[in-house]
């Protein structure tokens, strides 16, 4: 029989991790600080800055309460340890309680310090005051950001824990505990990295994540990184007043077809290799006439009758052209179905899937 304290510990650990690193399921169920205290936080659309000042403060308090919450829960999950009576508890639990209380008291003191003098000590307010004009304050900057955030033409992307927002004047990144802000006219954006994922869990389709560093010429503004999907890159460029530098020469796939082509190539490279019969010469690809044909369609998947079919064509296409043909035959409104779909051979019309596309190995 399982011990109640072990079960509670495991359940609380999962809850704490999900509460701090909120997955979509928790977010949909409303288990977020932003949802549970929406009335006190106020509307983000009306008072963007004030909303995030309160949100970050409340998030800090709740996250720091998690260790103390575990102790309180263990009082009921393990009554035999007498945790309700602190002096009867073991030395280890007493130390844990002391540390938990210290963390909670520190967070409360920090929140109180931030809130004094109209929140002027809050990290967000300090970040805004850097952009304030002489004889002005962070409130003037906050008012400007609030006004621009209400406009419908702003650029917004990313998950709630790392959201990127670009207005007519500001580049911002919203995180769990902070808000990074930079002026368009003062910052330089540079593409520093990109990662290609063959399958995104959110879209069920390939995705390329581009990392862009935002660096300001103002030495008091800390640089920060923003991440967005490559298909949103063009929209971001349109919103900015200056070009984005690509110092790392990163190839950015601006369309879903370009992104799918990279995924198609990676999948085909793992398929079975087709060995050409001796004496057979490979001809140029009939699609581009630029490179030698290097793929052959062979029925390798386990599809049933009426699905994939055997193709008897000799190698006539290169990998790039075959991938473009595959993408062109897809429903452009449903990219999540592309990887599992079947298309006809461009020559004989026999249906095939990605698993049937084999790299060609020519024999001397």
N, C-alpha and C positions, 0 to 999 in steps of 0.2 A: 504494500500500500504506500502511495506517495506521501511524503511529509508535507503538511500544509505550508510550512515556512519556505520550503524549497519551491513549491508551486507558486507561492506569492512572489518570491524573489524573481523567478523567471518571468512571470507575468508583468511585474512592475518594471523590470529591465526593458522588456519589449515596449511597454507603454511609454517609458521615459525616452527611449530612442526615437520612437515615432512622434512624440510630442516635440522634441527638439528638432529632429530632421523629418519634418512632416511629409509623409507620402501622400499621394493623391487620394487614397482611400480615407485617411484621417481628415484631409481637407474637405472632402465631399460630405463627410459626416458632421462637419462643423467643430471638430476638436482642435481649434486654433484660438489663440489669444485674440486675433483680429475678429473672429466670428462671435466668440462667447461674450466679448465686451464691446460689441459694436456700438451700443448706445453711448457708452462713456468715451470711446475713442473718437466719435464723430465721423462725419462723412469724409472720405478721402477726396472725393471730387470737389467738395466745397473748400475744405481747409487741408490741403495735402501735407504741408509741413507740420502743422499742429497735430494732425492725425498720427504721423510717424514719430513725433516726439513722445506722445503718450504710448504708442504701440511699443517702441523700443524699451521704454521704461518698464512697462507692465511685463513685457517678455523677459526682461532681466530678473524681475521679482519672482515670476513663476518658475523660471528655469533654476534659479537658486533655491527655490523651495523644494525641489525634487528630492534632494538627500534627506531633508527633514521629513518629507512625506513618506519616504520609505520606512523611517523609524516608527512613525505613527502607525503605519499599516502593520508593521511587525508586532506591535503591541497586541493586535488582535489575531494575527496569524500564528504567533508563537507565545501564547499566554504563559507557558511554563517557564519562560525566561525572565518573567517579572519586569518587563521593560517599562511598564507604567510607573513602577516604583524605582526611580533612577538609582538610588543608593543600594538597592538589592540586585541591580543588573550587574553583569560581568564588567570587568575593567575595559575590555575592548568595546563593548556597547556604550559605556560612559564616554569614552574618547570619541566614538563616532557621533554621539549626540552633541557633545561639545563642539566638534568641528562643524556639524550641520547647523547648529545655532549660530556659530560665528559667521558662516557663509550667509545665512539669512539676514543676520543683523547688519553685516557689511553691505548687502544689497539694498536694504531699507535705508541705511545711512546715505548711500550713494544716490539713491532715488530722491531722497529729501534734499540733498545738496544740489542735484540737478534742477529741482523744481523751484529753488529760491530765486527771488528777484526776477520773476517772470520767465523761468527756464533759461536764463542767460548762460548758465554753466553747463547746459546739456551739450554733448558732443556735436549734435546736429546744428545747434545754434552757434557754436563756436566755428563750425565749418562754414556757415552762412556769413558770419561776421567778417570773414576774410574777404568776401566779395562786396562788402558794404562800402558806400562812398563816404568821404570825410563828413563828419557831423551827422552821419546816419547810423543805423543799427541793423542787426540781423532781421528785424521785423520788416524792413523795407524790401530786403531780398526775398524773404518768405512771401510777402504779398505779391511780388513779381512772379515767383514760381507758382503760387496758387492760381494766379490769373491765367498763366500759360497752360497749366495742367488741365484746366477746364475745357480748353479748346479741343475740338475733335480731330484736328490734323496732327496731333502729336504722334511720335513713334514710340511704341511700347512693345517689349518682347521679354521673353525669359520666364523662369519659374518665379513664384512669389518670394522665394528666399534669395533670389539674385536677379531682380527685375531691372531691365534697362529702359530708361525713359529719356527721350530726346524731344525737347520743345524748340521753339524758335530761337531761344537764347541759351538754354541750359542743356548740359549732358549730365544725367544722373544715374546712379546705380543704387537700388534699394536692397539692403541685406537684412538679415535677422536683427542685428544690433545697431546698424548704422545706416547713414545715407551719404553717399559720395556725390559731390557737386562740382562741376567745372563749367566755366563760360565758353561758349563756342569760340569767341574771338581770341581767347587765351590758350586754347588747348590744341595739341597735335595728336591725331589718332594714327596708330601704327598697327598693322596686322602682324602679329608675332607668332601665331601658331594656328593649326587647324587639326581637327580629328574627324576621321570618317568612320561612322558606325553603320554597319550593314543593315541593322534593323533597330529602329527606334521603338522602345516600349510604348511610347505615347501615340505615335503615328502609325506603327506597324509598317514602316517604310524606311528606306535608307535616309540618313541625315548626316550632314557635315556641319560640325560646330567650329566656328571661327572665333579665335581669341584676339581681341583688339585692346591695346594699351592706350589709355587716355592720360596724357602728360600735359600739365599746364606750365606756361612760362612764369606763372606766379609761384615763387619758391615756397610760399606758405600753403599751397594746395598740394595735397598728397596725390600722387598718381595712382590709378586703379585700373583693373582689367575688366572688360565687359565681354560676354560671350553671347553669341546669337547664331541662329541657323543661317547657312550660306544663302538660302533662298530669300532671306530678309536683308541681305547685304545691300542690294540696289536701293531698297526703300530707305535704309539708313543713310546712304550716300546722298539721296535726294533731299534729306532733311538737314544735312550739315552744310555749313557755309564754306568749308575747306575740304580738299580731297583727302582720302585716307591713304596713307603711305603703306606700301607692301614691302617692307625692308627684308623680310624673310623669303620673298618670292613664292609665297604660298599660292597654289592654284585653287581658286574659289569657284565652285560650281554653282552658278546663279540660278539654274533651272532644275526642276525635278528630273528631267531627262538626262542631263549631265551627271547628276548625282547617281541616278540609277545605273548609268553606264559604268561607273567605277565599281559599283556593287556587282554588276553582271560580270565584269572582268575578274573580280576576286573569286566569285563562285566557280567560274569556268576553269580557273587554274587548279582547282582542287578535284576536278572531274577526271575520269579515266582518260588516259592518253591514247589516241588513235595512231597506230603505226602504219605508215603508207607501205603498200606492196613494193617490193624491189623493182626498180625500173620506172615507177610512176613519177613523173615530173609534176611539181606543183606550179600552177599558173598564177598570174596576177589576179588579185581579188576583182571580181566583176562589178563590185560596188564602187570602188574608188580607183582601181587600176594603179594604185600607188605602192602597195605592198603585196607580198606573196600570200596567197590563201593559206590560212593557218588554223582553221577549225573544220570539223566534220560532224554532221548530225548522226548520232547512233542512239537507238532506243535503249536506254539504260534504266529508266525509272520503272517502278512497279505499277504503273497506272493500268486500269482495267480496260476492257474493250470499249472502243469509241473515244479513247483519250489519246495518249501519245501513240504515234505510228512510226514504223520503220521508214527511214529516208535512205534511198539508194543513190543519191547524188554523190559525185566525187567532191573532194574539197574544192570549193569555188569562192569562199568568202573569208575575209579576215575577221578577227575577233571584234574590232571596233564597228565595222559595218553590220555584222550580225547583231551586235548589241543595239545599234541604232534602229535596225529593223524590228527587233523585239520590242523596244520602247515605243516605236511609232504605231504598233498594233494594239496598244493598251488604252484603256479608258482613262483619259487624262484627269478625270474627276475623282478617281478611286486609286491613288498610287499604292494603297496598302495591299492591293490584289496583284500587283505586277509580278512579284517574285514567284507566286504560286500559279500563275496563269500559263496558258498554252497558246502558241501562235503557229500559223502554217509556215512551212519552209518557203522561202522566197522563190524557190525554183520549181519544186514538185508539189507544193502545198500539203505535204504530210505534216500533221500536227506534232509539235515538240515542246518540251519545257526546258528550263535552264539545265537540269541534270543531264539532258541529252546532248549538250554542246560539248564536244571533246576537242582538246588541243591536239594539233597534228604534229607528229614526229616524223620527219622525212628521213628515209634511209639512203645512204650513199650508194 
